[in-house]
Amino acid sequence: MTHINPDPEPERTTGLEPGGGVPPGETPPAESSMPEAGPLETHNPTTGWAKGPLVIIIGLCVLVAAFFLAYALVLAL
């Protein structure tokens, strides 16, 4: 991996005084981005439904479907 120096080059940057300062009214040079900045690896957990609530919802759906099936069978007899 190559290292990129984030500091501006004084001899190629306009608006800098010989000591490296910026004269009044002049906009200082922008900082460059550093591709090596930040953590190398980040932990990104998956997002979505947890197992517990999903099991409860599916269980309730099965119970409601079983109730209506039993109700339909009682009415048919």
FENJOFEN-V47278 format. One record per residue. SS is DSSP state (~ for helix, > for strand, _ for the rest). OMEGA is omega in radians with two decimals (* if undefined). Layout:
BEGIN
ss=SS omega=OMEGA
ss=SS omega=OMEGA
END
This chain:
BEGIN
ss=_ omega=-3.14
ss=_ omega=3.13
ss=_ omega=3.11
ss=_ omega=-3.14
ss=_ omega=-3.09
ss=_ omega=-3.11
ss=_ omega=3.10
ss=_ omega=3.10
ss=_ omega=-3.06
ss=_ omega=-3.10
ss=_ omega=-3.14
ss=_ omega=-3.10
ss=_ omega=3.14
ss=_ omega=3.05
ss=_ omega=3.11
ss=> omega=3.05
ss=_ omega=-3.09
ss=_ omega=-3.14
ss=_ omega=-3.14
ss=_ omega=3.13
ss=_ omega=3.13
ss=> omega=3.14
ss=_ omega=3.14
ss=_ omega=3.14
ss=_ omega=-3.12
ss=_ omega=3.10
ss=_ omega=3.13
ss=_ omega=-3.14
ss=_ omega=3.13
ss=_ omega=3.08
ss=_ omega=3.13
ss=_ omega=3.11
ss=_ omega=-3.14
ss=_ omega=-3.13
ss=_ omega=-3.12
ss=_ omega=-3.08
ss=_ omega=3.09
ss=_ omega=-3.13
ss=_ omega=-3.13
ss=_ omega=3.13
ss=_ omega=3.09
ss=_ omega=3.12
ss=_ omega=3.11
ss=_ omega=3.12
ss=_ omega=3.14
ss=_ omega=3.10
ss=_ omega=-3.14
ss=_ omega=-3.09
ss=_ omega=3.02
ss=_ omega=-3.08
ss=~ omega=-3.08
ss=~ omega=3.13
ss=~ omega=3.13
ss=~ omega=3.11
ss=~ omega=3.13
ss=~ omega=-3.14
ss=~ omega=3.13
ss=~ omega=3.11
ss=~ omega=3.10
ss=~ omega=3.11
ss=~ omega=3.12
ss=~ omega=3.12
ss=~ omega=3.13
ss=~ omega=3.12
ss=~ omega=3.12
ss=~ omega=3.11
ss=~ omega=-3.13
ss=~ omega=3.06
ss=~ omega=3.12
ss=~ omega=3.13
ss=~ omega=3.13
ss=~ omega=3.12
ss=~ omega=3.12
ss=~ omega=3.12
ss=~ omega=-3.09
ss=~ omega=-3.10
ss=_ omega=*
END
